[in-house]
Amino acid sequence: MNNFKFRASGLSEIMGDGKKDELTEGAKTYLRTIAKQTVYGFNEVISSKYMDKGIQCEDAAIELYNNVFFTNHVKNKERLTNDFITGECDILVPKKEVIDIKCAWSLATFPATSEEVAAIAKKSGYDWQGRSYMWLYDVPSFKVAYAMVSTPEELIKYEQIELHEVDNIDPNLRITTFTIERDAALEEKIKVKVLAAREYIENVIAQISIDHQG
């Protein structure tokens, strides 16, 4: 596991608030799961209606972004990896920025201000995901863009339809962004945390082997 690469989308799980190479209890719980998946050879797939909308509506969200900002971005399909992390951003603007498109579930959950997006990014770990992307793609900034597009009918079910059908609303009111700048010091912190995490995973795998010796 000395060369285990952490996915950008899950990096926040190990960053925590621990000092230097220390891991928080939350990080250790996450890493024990990785160790167990490695030993037993499984990968738990988590799904939800929110994730389903994000997948189904990604193209519509990118189109909305392009219409609002007069751009012509397309979905990035290039995954990059370095010695510590791996990731595939949504949109790459070479030498300028990476953009991560998020689909809001409904008008009730749509962040209408950049402050709200910033708070969500910090709470959900999108900030560390973005820092991973900036490092991997070598760009100076990362933008989180929340888009509110109409929810597929099969996902809405019994919720209020007016919270989900939004094509009648001004497109400019349905995109909210927040940008963070690259920080080399935080990239060094990622390296330290990844090294500590790899060591912890190895120790857990070894303990599982000891505890199950015949």
C-alpha positions in Angstrom: 0.0 0.0 0.0 3.1 2.3 -0.1 2.0 3.6 -3.4 -1.8 3.9 -2.7 -3.2 6.9 -4.5 -6.1 8.8 -2.8 -9.0 10.0 -5.1 -9.4 13.7 -5.1 -13.1 13.3 -4.3 -12.3 11.5 -1.0 -9.2 13.4 0.0 -11.0 15.4 2.6 -11.6 12.3 4.6 -7.9 12.1 5.7 -7.1 15.8 5.9 -9.0 16.7 9.0 -7.7 19.1 11.6 -4.9 16.9 12.9 -1.5 18.5 13.2 1.3 17.6 10.8 1.2 13.8 10.1 -1.5 13.1 12.7 -4.7 11.5 11.6 -8.1 12.3 13.2 -10.4 9.6 14.5 -12.6 10.2 11.5 -9.7 9.7 9.1 -8.8 6.5 10.8 -12.4 5.2 10.5 -12.3 6.0 6.7 -8.9 4.3 6.4 -10.0 1.2 8.2 -12.7 0.9 5.5 -10.1 1.1 2.8 -8.0 -1.5 4.5 -11.0 -3.9 4.8 -11.9 -3.3 1.1 -8.4 -4.2 0.1 -8.3 -7.4 2.2 -11.7 -8.6 1.2 -11.7 -7.4 -2.4 -14.9 -5.3 -2.5 -15.8 -1.7 -3.3 -19.0 -0.4 -1.7 -21.0 1.8 -4.2 -23.1 4.4 -2.5 -26.0 6.0 -4.4 -28.8 8.5 -3.7 -31.3 10.5 -5.6 -29.0 13.5 -5.3 -26.1 11.6 -6.9 -28.4 10.2 -9.5 -29.5 13.8 -10.5 -25.9 14.9 -10.6 -25.1 12.1 -13.1 -28.2 12.4 -15.2 -28.1 16.2 -15.4 -24.4 16.9 -15.7 -24.6 17.7 -19.5 -27.5 20.1 -18.8 -25.6 21.8 -16.0 -22.6 22.3 -18.2 -24.8 23.7 -20.9 -26.4 26.1 -18.4 -22.9 27.3 -17.3 -21.9 27.9 -20.9 -25.1 29.8 -21.6 -24.6 32.1 -18.6 -20.9 32.8 -19.0 -20.7 32.7 -22.8 -18.2 29.8 -22.7 -17.9 26.6 -24.7 -16.7 24.2 -22.1 -17.0 20.4 -22.6 -16.7 17.6 -20.1 -13.1 16.6 -19.3 -12.3 13.0 -19.7 -8.7 12.9 -18.8 -7.8 11.4 -15.4 -4.4 12.5 -13.9 -2.3 10.8 -11.2 0.8 11.8 -9.4 2.7 10.0 -6.6 0.0 10.8 -4.0 -3.4 11.4 -5.6 -5.6 10.8 -8.6 -8.5 12.7 -10.0 -10.6 13.7 -13.0 -12.0 17.2 -13.0 -15.3 18.1 -14.7 -14.0 21.0 -16.8 -10.4 22.0 -17.5 -9.5 25.4 -18.8 -5.7 24.8 -19.5 -3.3 27.0 -17.5 -6.2 28.9 -16.0 -8.6 26.9 -13.8 -10.6 23.7 -13.2 -14.3 23.9 -12.7 -16.4 21.4 -10.8 -20.1 21.3 -11.7 -22.5 20.5 -9.0 -26.3 19.9 -9.6 -28.5 21.2 -6.8 -31.3 18.9 -5.9 -34.0 21.5 -5.7 -34.6 25.2 -5.4 -34.8 24.6 -1.6 -31.3 23.3 -1.5 -29.8 25.5 -4.2 -27.1 27.8 -2.8 -28.0 31.3 -4.1 -24.9 33.1 -2.9 -21.2 32.5 -3.2 -21.0 32.5 0.6 -23.3 29.5 0.7 -21.2 27.7 -1.9 -18.1 28.4 0.1 -19.7 26.9 3.2 -20.8 23.8 1.4 -17.4 23.4 -0.2 -15.7 23.5 3.2 -18.2 21.2 4.9 -18.4 18.6 2.0 -14.6 18.6 1.3 -14.9 20.1 -2.2 -12.2 22.5 -1.2 -9.6 19.7 -0.8 -11.0 18.1 -4.0 -10.3 21.3 -5.8 -6.8 21.6 -4.3 -6.1 18.1 -5.6 -7.3 19.2 -9.1 -5.2 22.3 -9.1 -2.1 20.3 -8.2 -2.8 17.5 -10.8 -3.7 19.8 -13.7 -1.2 22.5 -12.7 -3.7 25.5 -12.8 -3.9 28.5 -10.4 -7.6 28.3 -9.4 -10.5 26.1 -8.8 -14.1 27.0 -9.2 -17.2 25.3 -7.7 -20.3 26.0 -9.8 -23.7 25.0 -8.5 -26.3 24.7 -11.2 -30.0 24.5 -10.8 -31.6 22.5 -13.7 -34.9 20.7 -13.9 -34.9 17.4 -12.1 -35.8 14.3 -14.1 -39.5 13.4 -13.4 -38.7 9.9 -12.2 -36.5 11.3 -9.4 -39.0 13.8 -8.1 -41.7 11.4 -7.0 -43.8 13.0 -4.4 -42.0 16.3 -3.9 -43.3 19.7 -4.8 -43.0 20.0 -8.6 -42.4 23.7 -8.5 -39.1 23.1 -6.5 -37.8 21.0 -9.4 -39.1 22.4 -12.7 -37.0 25.5 -13.2 -36.7 26.2 -16.9 -38.9 29.3 -16.5 -36.4 30.9 -14.2 -33.7 33.3 -15.5 -30.6 31.2 -16.2 -28.4 33.8 -14.5 -30.2 33.1 -11.3 -29.5 29.4 -11.5 -25.7 29.3 -11.4 -23.7 30.2 -8.3 -19.9 30.0 -8.1 -17.1 30.2 -5.6 -13.4 30.2 -6.5 -10.3 29.2 -4.4 -6.7 29.9 -5.3 -3.9 27.4 -5.3 -1.7 27.1 -2.2 1.6 25.2 -2.4 1.8 24.9 1.4 -1.5 23.0 1.5 -0.2 20.7 -1.3 2.7 19.8 1.0 0.1 19.1 3.7 -1.6 16.7 1.4 1.7 14.8 0.9 2.3 14.5 4.6 -1.3 13.3 5.3 -1.1 10.7 2.4 2.1 9.2 3.8 0.6 8.9 7.2 -2.6 7.4 5.8 -0.7 4.8 3.8 1.2 3.7 6.9 -2.0 3.5 8.9 -3.7 1.3 6.2 -0.7 -1.0 6.1 -0.9 -1.4 9.9 -4.6 -2.2 9.8 -4.1 -4.8 7.0 -1.3 -6.4 9.1 -3.6 -6.5 12.1 -6.4 -8.1 10.1 -4.0 -10.8 9.0 -2.8 -11.4 12.6 -6.4 -11.5 14.0 -7.4 -14.1 11.4 -4.5 -16.5 11.4 -5.6 -20.1 11.3 
